[in-house]
């Protein structure tokens, strides 16, 4: 046994595998809301689209586990909540459960992030810390930013849910996907500025892991 790291060429396949897994994970995470929207606008039936959501969420969790032999906490939480609220919507034949799930999940994550910082912790570090090394102060700042995004998404969803039609709400929900990507990309310069030397420049996790 030796502590000498292998040459760069020996590590390259592993790095490529990790990058490939990250892209697969993102595609799996976003598959459920996209499948839901396609089903809704194709059939104009919220119940049918909810069946698709439940099936796609279950499939996403299974594929996510097959890709990485584990399910990250954020996709796991969002996926399980999608299953719970989706099943409730099917049982009670109501679209309220699926719509309000977005509010509940984002509000819970906002409270988790902001509350963690207020109590001297940085919950985002537990979700992303394996891939990125940042000073504690930077983690707290980044956690507050993510908490702010989650709070915004929760409030915006409630406004749209209570004032707009179902068609408009589905469009809004799908619109949150590129918004989440843009938000995460906007945090990349901050992360790269505070990243430890020698770390790879990995894109931050989008604050939207599925429906």
NORSULBEL-V577034 format. One line per field, one symbol per residue. ss: DSSP state (H for helix, E for strand, - for the rest). psi: psi as a letter, one per 20 degrees, with the letter a starting at -180 (. if undefined). A space follows every 50 residues. Layout:
ss = ???
psi = ???
This chain:
ss = -------HHHHHHHHHHHHHHHHHHHHHHHHHHHHHHHHHHHH--HHHHH HHHHHHHHHHHHHHHHHH----HHHHHHHHHHHHHHHHHHHH---HHHHH HHHHHHHHHHHHHHHHHH----HHHHHH-------HHHHHHHHHHHHHHH HHHHHHHHHHHHH--HHHHHHHHHHHHHHHHHHHHH-HHHHHHH------ -----------
psi = qqipqrrhhhighgghgggghggggggggigghgggggggigikohgghh ggggghgghggghhhhgjkrpqgghggggghggghggghggjlqihghgi hgggghgghghggghgghjjrnhhhhhihhhpoqqhhhggghghgghhgg gghgghghgghiirrhghggggghhhghgggggghiighgghhjqqpiqq nqqqpplnma.
